[in-house]
Amino acid sequence: MLGSTTLNLGSLGSQLLYSPPHNSTKTFLLSPTKPFLKSPNPITSSTFFKSRTSVRTAVAAVDSSDAAVKEGGEAEGGSKSYHFVVANAKFMLDEEEHFQELMSERLRLYGERNMEQDFWLVIEPKFLDKFPNITKRLKRPAVALVSTNGPWITFMKLRLDRVLQDSFETDNLEEALASNPIDLKFEKPDKWTAPYAKYEYGWWEPFLPPKTSMV
């Protein structure tokens, strides 16, 4: 029997979640100055910690990306590992609300730090022929975000959500970024109701591979 027993937690000073034996469904808060009380929302603490974990994971992916950029992503035999996320072109370039801002912000960061660009948008990439398990799930035309920075691509996968992720190795940048020619066309909505202006067609052009790589 706990009764009205008060436990002194000393310097801890904050409430702790207490769960009684499994045969009880009640959850209590342990307070340094009050008896055990029933929590108004037993899920709050677990949800909070899960949220904090997700945030730490995302931040770690972003922070580690700069180190990975400097390492160069070299694989054995002199080849490089290229990581990518890919999705339908309309989703990536015309519908996803944050993609343009994420790309522009990263390009600005690279410019400020005098870092060589290591990420590109590839429209209808040829390397997709090596990934039949992806192409059978992919509506065409497709667009891939390709980079030698694996942690950053993982972050972008979490951020964009509805994309597919994989990687491949090659020692040839032109081969990695080669694309099949296609003319992208997106229908304009009859009515635009979002609180922000719709992205302009062609915003992605600064992120396309160098002309010599578009084979």
N, C-alpha and C positions, 0 to 999 in steps of 0.2 A: 504494500500500500504506500503510494507516494504521499497521499494526503496533501498537506499544504507545505511540504518540505521545500525550503529554499536552498539552492546550491550556490555557493559563492565561487565564481569563476575567476576571481582576482583581476588581473590585468587584461584578460581577454575582452571583457566589456561589451561584446556583441552577441546577438542571439544566434544560437546554433540549432539546426534542425535535428530533432530526436525522433526516431522511429521505434515503437515498441515491438514486441515479438510478432512473428508472422501471423499468429492467430488473431491479431487485432488489426482493424482497418483504420484506426485513428492515428493521426500524425500530430506531434506536439512541437512547440518552440521552447527551447531551453533558454531561460533568461537569468542573468546574474542577480536580479532583484525581485523576480516574481516567480510564483509557482508555475508548474507546467500548464500551458494554455493550448487550446486547440488552434491550429493554424487555419486562417480563413481561406488559404489557397495552397494546399500541399504541393502543387505542381510547380509553383513559382520558383523555388530554389533550383530544382533540377533543370528547368527550362533556362534559367539564367546562366547556369554553368555551361550548358550545351551551347548557348549563344556565344558566350565568351570564348569557348574553344574554337568555334567556327571563325570568329573574328581573328583570333591569334593565328589560325592556320592561313587565312587569306593574307594577313599582314606579313607573315613569315615568307610566303611565296613571293610577294612583291619585293621585300627587302633582299631576299637571296638572289633576285634576278640580276642585280647589278654585278654581284660577284661572278655569276655565271657568264655574263657578257664578257668580262675581262678574261675568263678562262678560255673562251673561244669554242667550247663544245667539241674539241678534237676527239675522235674515236681512234681505235687501233688501226694501223696500216695507213695513217695519214688522211683517212676519210673523215667527214664531219657528220654529226648527227643533226638531222633537221626534224624539228617537232612541229606539229600542225594541229589546228582545229579546223573543221570544215562544215559547211552547212549550205543550204539553198541560198542562191544569190539574193533573192528578194528579201529573205529574212536578214541576212548579214548586212546588206547595203541599203535596204529601203525601209525595213520594219523595226529592227532592233534599236531601241531608244538611246542606248548609251555607247554603242560601238564607236561611232564617229568621234565622240568626245574622248574616249579612252585612247584611241589611236593618235589623235592630235596632241593629247597631253604627253604621250610617250615620245612622239617626234620632237616636241618642244624640249623635253628633258634631255634627250640625246644632243640636241643643238647646244643647250646651255653647258653641257659637260664635254663638248667636243668629242662625242663618242660616235664611232662608225655605226651606221644603221645595220641592224642584223634581223630585221623583221619586215615582211612584205605581204601584200595581198596578191594572191594568184587566182585569176579568173579561169575556170575550167582547167585546173592543173593536170598535166599529163601523168604525174606520178600516181594519180588515183587509179590508174589501170593496175597497179600493184596491190590494190586493196579491194578485192571483190566483195568482202564482207561489209565494207563501208558503202561502196557504190550501189549495192542493191537496196540500201536503206536511204539513199540520197536522191532527192528530187533535183533535176538539172534544169538550167545551168547551176553550177556550184561555185563557191568561192572559198578558198582556204587562206587562213592566216598562218604563215610559215615563219619559223625563227630557229636559230641555233640555241636559243635560251629556253631550255626545258621547263624550269620552274615558272617562268612567266607565262608560257603556254598553258601550264596546268592552272595557273591563276585565272587566265582568260576563259578556260573551260568552265571553271566554277562560276565566273562572272556572267558569261553568256548563257550557260546552262544548256540550251537546246542545240548543241553542236557535238560533233564526233571528234575524237582525239586519237592520234597515233604518231608514229615517227618512222624515219627511214634514214639510211646512211648513203652518202655519196661523196666523192671528192671533187665534184663538178658543180659549181654554183648554177651555171646555166641549165644543167639537167634538173637540178632541184627545183628551179623556178620556171621551167618550161610550161607553156600553156597552149591550149587549143583556141584558135581565134573564134570569137563569138561577139555578136552585137547585143549588148544588154538593153532591154526595154522594160520599164516599169510603168504600169498604169497609174495615173494620178487619181487620188481619191476625189469623189464628187464633193465631199465636204470634209474639211480638216478641223477636228474638234479639240485636239491636244493643246495644252497651254503654251507650248513652245513651237517655234517655226519648224516646218518640215525641212529635213536636210536637202540640200540642192543635189540634183543629179550630177554625178561625176566627182563628188567629194573625195572619193577613194583614189583618184589618180596620183596624188603625191606618194602613195604607199605601194604602187605597182613596182615590179622589178625593173632594173635598168633595161633600156631598150635592147642591149646585147643579150640579155637573159630571156627575152620573150621570144622563144624559138617556136 
